[in-house]
């Protein structure tokens, strides 16, 4: 065992990582990405080895931020360092790359090594690539889902059956979660919702909810909020629920690798960690959505339902129209503003209608009543104001101001209008193009940035009509977005003559 002096690097690597002097490491027979076990004053860490040349002396070990925090190390502390054996899970990853079936034990070993920082990003990328290329059998998917769900904390929710819902995403302005949770909670059902932040879109549910209240809550805070109100809408990345999934997502995102087996495991592992027994999955389809063909959506729905049954959950899937945005305001503040306005004015808009229909399905699953009866119960909660009152309670329980109104929410002060350059009927408004433009404006990091749509699918437009307005917190962002507007086709107009050749 080596005794090396700590040198601290105030840099986050996104994993546990240490560095040693190159000459000393080679002399000891160590190689890049070896696993090292470090000890200091009874605290332990496992880290991936990197090399340094001039930055470190032979008697020093460089600790990046994650490791120095785990060890509570200070400059000059003497750290005990020893190499660990090569993890067996690397053989299992190679086995999957070869297209072979992994056992439950082998999949559990991979997830265990992932959680204990024994696998490098390169090795994890190989595992994800193996799944992307070869897929997973249903037994493998079940094993992976169980391993992921058990990799972190589990919510303890007492009382009536726990329900949950999730959308696979891809539709701009689809914030129905912020209506469904208070409707269901106001009817006495427990609905803990861990939501995502945006990855490539203008806003995620967690981004919009954060405009109204904190969403980065601990497990204890979440459980307290549920005890008080029956529901919550929190950021899943802030808590250790199915935390192996968050580590896998970091590797998947750069290449947008979203194999079906990982999509299934990612969603249902979190539902299992929430303690949900009844789960409704929304699969939007259509041009510009993640899934374009209804046959593909139906196949995915069957897999969700089959996997849910194996996990002890009743899972139902609905296939919704994902070809157009669901609200006029796109971006965290604009979406939160529209949700509050829907409650305040009891607007029977597309968000209202979709939320009530989804609640009807959930109530049918839980109570055995017809979907129509459940739908009417949801509408009654909205019309009576009980759902809005519950939403205010949830905001307060999460540390926000329950008296906030839609007029209180500020959006970017710099604006520009987008005009139509042809005459006709709007045939498509593109979710992907909206996301690209809004991200150029600074969303979701800038919660006040986004887009206000002035037309919808089916509207007749004339050349020069205003079709959208963009907002941001800086003129530079507005100018940048307008300069790049031609790269994203926001909308399409029906044409009789498509081209002249």
C-alpha positions in Angstrom: 0.0 0.0 0.0 1.3 3.4 -1.0 1.4 6.4 1.3 1.1 9.5 -0.9 0.6 13.2 0.0 -2.7 14.8 -1.2 -2.6 17.5 -3.9 -6.1 18.9 -4.5 -7.5 19.8 -7.9 -10.6 21.9 -7.6 -12.1 20.4 -10.8 -15.2 18.2 -11.0 -14.7 15.2 -13.4 -18.2 13.8 -13.2 -16.7 10.6 -11.6 -14.3 9.6 -8.9 -10.9 10.2 -10.4 -7.3 10.5 -9.1 -4.0 11.2 -10.7 -0.5 9.9 -10.1 2.9 10.8 -11.4 3.4 9.0 -14.7 6.9 7.7 -14.0 6.0 6.4 -10.6 2.8 4.7 -11.9 4.7 2.9 -14.7 7.4 1.8 -12.2 4.6 0.2 -10.1 3.1 -1.5 -13.1 -0.1 0.6 -13.1 -2.0 1.5 -16.2 -4.4 4.2 -17.2 -8.0 3.6 -15.8 -6.8 1.2 -13.1 -9.0 1.2 -10.1 -7.5 2.6 -6.9 -8.7 2.3 -3.3 -8.0 5.3 -1.1 -8.3 5.6 2.6 -8.0 8.6 5.0 -9.0 8.7 8.6 -11.5 5.9 8.3 -13.0 7.2 5.1 -12.8 5.3 1.8 -13.1 6.0 -1.9 -12.7 4.0 -5.1 -11.4 6.0 -8.1 -10.2 5.7 -11.7 -6.5 6.4 -12.2 -5.2 9.1 -14.5 -1.6 10.1 -15.2 0.2 13.4 -14.7 3.7 14.4 -15.7 5.0 17.6 -14.3 2.0 18.5 -12.1 2.7 15.8 -9.5 5.8 14.6 -7.7 6.4 10.9 -7.2 5.2 11.0 -3.6 1.9 12.9 -4.4 -1.6 11.8 -5.5 -3.9 14.3 -7.2 -7.5 14.3 -5.9 -10.2 15.7 -8.1 -13.2 17.4 -6.4 -15.4 14.3 -6.0 -12.7 12.2 -4.3 -11.4 15.0 -2.0 -15.0 15.6 -0.9 -15.5 11.9 -0.1 -12.3 11.7 1.9 -12.6 15.2 3.4 -9.0 15.6 2.4 -6.8 18.6 2.8 -3.6 19.6 1.0 -0.7 17.5 2.3 -2.8 14.8 4.0 -1.2 11.4 3.7 -3.5 9.1 1.7 -3.3 5.3 1.7 -3.5 4.2 -1.9 -3.6 0.6 -3.3 -4.7 -0.8 -6.7 -7.8 -2.9 -7.0 -8.3 -6.0 -9.1 -9.9 -5.6 -12.5 -13.6 -5.9 -12.1 -15.3 -9.0 -13.4 -18.1 -6.8 -14.8 -15.8 -5.9 -17.7 -16.0 -9.5 -18.8 -19.8 -9.3 -18.7 -19.8 -6.1 -20.8 -17.6 -7.9 -23.4 -20.1 -10.8 -23.3 -22.9 -8.4 -24.2 -20.8 -6.8 -26.9 -20.6 -10.3 -28.4 -24.4 -10.5 -28.5 -24.8 -13.0 -25.6 -27.5 -13.1 -22.9 -26.5 -11.8 -19.4 -27.8 -13.4 -16.2 -29.3 -11.4 -13.4 -26.1 -11.8 -11.4 -24.0 -10.4 -14.2 -26.3 -7.4 -14.7 -26.4 -6.7 -11.0 -22.5 -6.9 -10.9 -22.3 -4.2 -13.7 -24.7 -1.9 -11.9 -22.9 -2.5 -8.5 -19.5 -1.6 -10.1 -21.1 1.4 -11.7 -22.4 2.6 -8.3 -19.0 2.0 -6.6 -17.1 4.0 -9.3 -15.3 0.9 -10.6 -16.2 1.5 -14.2 -14.8 4.3 -16.4 -17.0 6.3 -18.8 -15.4 4.5 -21.7 -16.4 1.1 -20.2 -19.9 2.3 -19.5 -20.2 3.6 -23.0 -19.2 0.1 -24.2 -22.1 -1.4 -22.1 -24.6 1.1 -23.5 -23.3 0.5 -27.0 -23.7 -3.2 -26.6 -27.3 -2.7 -25.6 -27.9 -0.3 -28.5 -26.5 -2.8 -31.0 -27.7 -6.1 -29.5 -30.7 -5.1 -27.4 -31.8 -6.9 -24.2 -34.1 -9.9 -23.8 -37.1 -9.3 -21.5 -35.4 -11.2 -18.6 -32.4 -9.0 -19.0 -34.5 -5.9 -19.0 -36.3 -7.0 -15.8 -32.9 -7.7 -14.2 -31.6 -4.3 -15.2 -34.7 -2.5 -14.0 -34.5 -4.1 -10.6 -30.8 -3.4 -10.3 -31.3 0.2 -11.2 -34.3 0.7 -8.8 -32.3 -0.8 -6.0 -29.2 1.3 -6.7 -30.5 4.2 -4.6 -33.1 5.2 -2.0 -36.7 4.1 -2.1 -39.6 6.5 -1.2 -41.6 5.4 1.8 -45.2 6.4 1.1 -47.9 5.1 3.5 -51.6 4.7 3.0 -53.6 4.5 -0.2 -52.2 3.0 -3.4 -49.5 5.1 -5.0 -50.0 6.2 -8.6 -47.6 7.8 -11.0 -47.4 8.9 -14.6 -44.7 9.6 -17.1 -44.3 10.9 -20.7 -41.5 9.7 -22.9 -41.3 13.4 -24.0 -40.6 15.3 -27.2 -43.6 17.6 -27.2 -43.0 21.3 -26.6 -45.1 22.8 -23.7 -46.4 19.4 -22.5 -46.7 20.2 -18.8 -49.8 18.1 -18.0 -47.9 16.7 -15.0 -48.4 20.0 -13.2 -52.2 19.6 -13.6 -52.4 15.8 -13.1 -50.6 15.7 -9.8 -52.8 18.2 -8.0 -56.0 16.7 -9.5 -55.1 13.2 -8.3 -53.8 14.4 -5.0 -57.0 16.4 -4.4 -58.9 13.2 -4.8 -57.0 11.6 -2.0 -54.5 9.5 -4.0 -50.7 9.6 -3.3 -48.8 10.7 -6.4 -45.1 11.4 -5.9 -43.7 12.6 -9.2 -40.0 12.8 -9.9 -39.6 14.9 -13.0 -36.7 15.5 -15.4 -34.9 18.7 -16.4 -34.6 19.4 -20.1 -31.9 17.7 -22.0 -32.4 18.9 -25.5 -35.7 20.7 -25.2 -36.7 24.2 -24.1 -38.0 23.0 -20.7 -38.6 20.0 -18.6 -41.3 19.6 -16.0 -38.7 20.2 -13.2 -37.5 23.4 -14.9 -41.1 24.8 -15.1 -42.0 23.8 -11.6 -38.8 25.4 -10.3 -40.2 28.8 -11.4 -42.9 28.3 -8.6 -40.9 26.5 -5.9 -37.8 24.5 -5.1 -37.6 21.1 -6.8 -34.2 19.9 -5.5 -35.6 18.2 -2.4 -34.1 15.4 -0.2 -35.9 12.1 0.2 -37.1 13.2 3.7 -38.4 16.5 2.3 -40.2 14.7 -0.5 -41.8 12.2 2.0 -42.9 15.1 4.2 -44.4 17.0 1.3 -46.4 13.8 0.3 -47.5 13.3 3.9 -48.9 16.9 3.9 -50.4 17.1 0.4 -50.5 13.6 -1.1 -48.3 14.7 -4.0 -45.1 16.4 -5.2 -43.3 17.5 -8.4 -39.6 17.3 -7.8 -36.4 17.0 -9.7 -35.4 13.3 -9.8 -31.7 14.2 -10.3 -31.5 15.8 -6.8 -32.3 12.5 -5.0 -30.8 9.0 -5.0 -33.9 7.4 -6.5 -32.7 4.8 -9.1 -29.4 6.8 -9.1 -27.6 4.3 -11.4 -29.9 5.6 -14.1 -28.7 9.1 -13.7 -25.1 7.9 -14.2 -26.1 6.0 -17.3 -28.0 9.0 -18.7 -24.8 11.1 -18.5 -23.1 8.6 -20.8 -26.1 8.2 -23.2 -26.8 11.9 -23.8 -23.8 13.0 -25.9 -24.6 10.5 -28.6 -28.3 10.5 -27.9 -28.2 6.8 -27.5 -31.7 5.8 -26.3 -32.1 2.0 -26.9 -35.6 0.8 -26.1 -34.4 -1.5 -23.2 -32.7 1.4 -21.5 -35.8 3.6 -22.0 -38.0 1.0 -20.4 -35.6 0.4 -17.5 -35.0 4.1 -16.9 -38.7 5.0 -16.6 -40.0 2.0 -14.7 -37.0 1.8 -12.3 -37.9 5.3 -11.2 -41.6 4.4 -10.9 -40.6 1.4 -8.7 -38.4 3.6 -6.6 -41.3 6.0 -6.1 -43.3 3.0 -4.8 -45.9 3.3 -7.5 -48.4 0.4 -8.0 -50.4 2.1 -10.8 -48.5 3.8 -13.6 -49.7 5.6 -16.8 -47.2 6.1 -19.6 -47.8 8.7 -22.3 -46.3 7.8 -25.7 -46.7 10.9 -28.0 -46.4 10.0 -31.7 -46.3 12.0 -34.9 -44.1 14.1 -37.1 -41.4 15.8 -35.0 -42.1 13.6 -31.9 -39.6 10.9 -30.6 -41.8 8.2 -32.2 -43.5 9.0 -35.5 -45.3 5.7 -36.4 -48.3 4.4 -34.4 -47.1 0.8 -34.9 -43.9 1.6 -33.1 -45.8 3.3 -30.3 -48.0 0.3 -29.8 -45.1 -2.1 -29.7 -43.4 0.1 -27.0 -46.6 0.2 -25.1 -46.8 -3.6 -25.0 -43.2 -3.8 -23.7 -44.0 -1.2 -21.0 -47.1 -3.2 -19.8 -45.3 -6.5 -19.9 -42.3 -5.2 -18.0 -44.5 -3.5 -15.4 -46.4 -6.8 -14.8 -43.0 -8.5 -14.1 -42.2 -5.7 -11.6 -45.5 -5.9 -9.7 -46.9 -2.7 -11.2 -50.1 -2.2 -13.3 -48.9 -0.2 -16.3 -51.2 1.3 -18.9 -50.0 3.2 -21.9 -51.8 5.8 -24.0 -50.7 7.0 -27.4 -51.3 10.7 -27.8 -50.8 13.2 -30.6 -47.3 14.5 -30.3 -47.1 16.3 -33.7 -47.7 19.8 -32.3 -46.9 21.8 -29.1 -49.4 21.5 -26.3 -49.3 25.1 -25.1 -48.6 28.5 -26.6 -45.9 29.5 -24.2 -42.6 27.5 -24.5 -39.9 27.8 -21.9 -39.8 27.4 -18.1 -41.4 30.7 -17.0 -43.9 30.8 -19.9 -45.0 27.2 -19.3 -45.4 27.8 -15.5 -47.3 31.0 -16.3 -49.7 29.1 -18.6 -50.3 26.4 -16.0 -51.3 29.0 -13.4 -53.5 30.8 -16.0 -55.2 27.5 -16.7 -56.0 27.0 -13.0 -56.9 30.7 -12.5 -59.3 31.0 -15.5 -60.4 27.4 -15.6 -59.4 27.4 -19.2 -60.5 24.2 -21.0 -57.4 24.2 -23.3 -55.4 21.3 -24.7 -53.4 21.0 -21.4 -56.7 20.9 -19.4 -58.3 18.3 -21.7 -55.3 16.0 -21.9 -54.7 16.1 -18.1 -58.3 15.3 -17.3 -58.4 12.4 -19.8 -55.2 11.0 -18.3 -56.6 11.3 -14.8 -59.7 9.5 -16.1 -57.5 6.5 -17.1 -55.6 6.5 -13.8 -58.9 6.6 -11.8 -60.2 3.7 -13.9 -57.0 1.8 -13.0 -57.2 2.5 -9.3 -60.9 2.6 -8.5 -62.4 0.4 -11.2 -64.8 3.1 -12.4 -65.2 3.9 -16.1 -62.7 6.2 -17.8 -65.6 8.6 -18.5 -66.5 8.7 -14.8 -62.9 9.3 -13.9 -62.6 12.0 -16.6 -65.7 13.8 -15.2 -64.3 13.5 -11.6 -61.1 15.2 -12.8 -63.1 18.0 -14.5 -65.1 18.5 -11.4 -61.9 19.0 -9.3 -60.7 21.6 -11.8 -64.0 23.4 -12.1 -64.5 23.6 -8.3 -61.0 25.0 -7.7 -60.1 22.0 -5.5 -57.2 21.0 -7.8 -55.9 24.6 -7.8 -56.0 24.7 -4.0 -54.1 21.4 -3.9 -51.5 22.8 -6.3 -51.0 25.8 -4.0 -50.5 23.4 -1.0 -47.9 21.4 -3.0 -46.0 24.6 -3.9 -46.0 25.6 -0.2 -44.9 22.2 1.0 -41.9 22.4 -1.4 -40.9 25.8 -0.1 -42.6 28.1 -2.6 -45.0 31.0 -2.4 -48.6 29.5 -2.6 -50.1 33.0 -3.4 -48.1 33.4 -6.6 -50.2 34.2 -9.7 -49.6 34.0 -13.4 -49.2 37.8 -13.5 -46.3 37.6 -11.0 -44.1 35.5 -13.3 -41.7 37.6 -15.3 -40.4 36.7 -18.7 -37.5 38.1 -20.7 -37.8 41.8 -21.4 -36.1 41.6 -24.9 -38.4 40.5 -27.6 -38.7 39.9 -31.4 -41.5 38.8 -33.7 -41.4 36.1 -36.2 -43.5 36.6 -39.4 -44.9 34.1 -41.9 -43.2 34.3 -45.3 -46.0 32.5 -47.3 -49.7 32.2 -47.5 -51.7 29.1 -46.7 -52.9 26.8 -43.9 -50.5 25.8 -41.1 -50.0 22.0 -41.6 -47.3 21.5 -39.0 -45.5 23.3 -36.1 -42.2 21.6 -35.4 -41.4 20.6 -31.8 -37.7 20.1 -32.6 -37.4 23.5 -34.3 -39.0 25.2 -31.3 -36.6 23.6 -28.9 -33.6 24.6 -31.0 -34.7 28.3 -31.2 -35.6 28.4 -27.5 -32.2 27.0 -26.5 -30.5 29.6 -28.7 -32.4 32.1 -26.5 -30.9 30.6 -23.4 -33.7 28.3 -22.2 -33.9 26.3 -20.0 -30.9 27.8 -18.0 -32.5 31.2 -18.5 -36.0 30.5 -17.2 -37.4 33.7 -18.6 -36.4 32.8 -22.2 -38.7 31.1 -24.7 -41.3 31.5 -27.4 -44.9 32.5 -27.5 -46.8 30.8 -30.4 -49.4 33.0 -32.1 -50.8 30.3 -34.5 -51.8 26.6 -34.3 -52.1 23.8 -36.7 -55.0 24.3 -39.1 -54.9 28.1 -38.9 -55.0 30.1 -42.2 -52.1 32.6 -42.4 -51.2 35.4 -44.8 -47.7 36.4 -45.8 -46.4 38.8 -43.2 -48.6 37.5 -40.4 -47.0 37.2 -36.9 -46.7 33.5 -36.1 -44.5 33.7 -32.9 -42.7 36.0 -30.5 -39.4 35.1 -28.9 -38.3 36.5 -25.5 -34.9 36.5 -23.7 -33.0 38.3 -21.0 -30.5 39.8 -23.3 -30.6 41.5 -26.7 -27.6 39.5 -27.8 -29.6 36.2 -27.4 -32.5 37.6 -29.4 -30.1 38.7 -32.2 -28.4 35.4 -32.2 -31.6 33.4 -32.4 -32.9 35.6 -35.2 -29.7 35.2 -37.2 -30.0 31.4 -36.9 -33.8 31.2 -37.5 -33.4 29.9 -41.0 -31.7 26.8 -39.7 -34.8 25.6 -38.0 -38.1 25.4 -39.9 -40.6 26.5 -37.3 -43.7 25.7 -39.3 -45.0 24.3 -42.5 -47.8 25.6 -44.7 -49.8 23.3 -46.9 -48.8 23.6 -50.6 -50.6 22.5 -53.7 -47.4 22.8 -55.8 -44.5 21.3 -53.8 -41.7 22.0 -56.2 -40.8 22.9 -59.8 -38.1 20.7 -61.3 
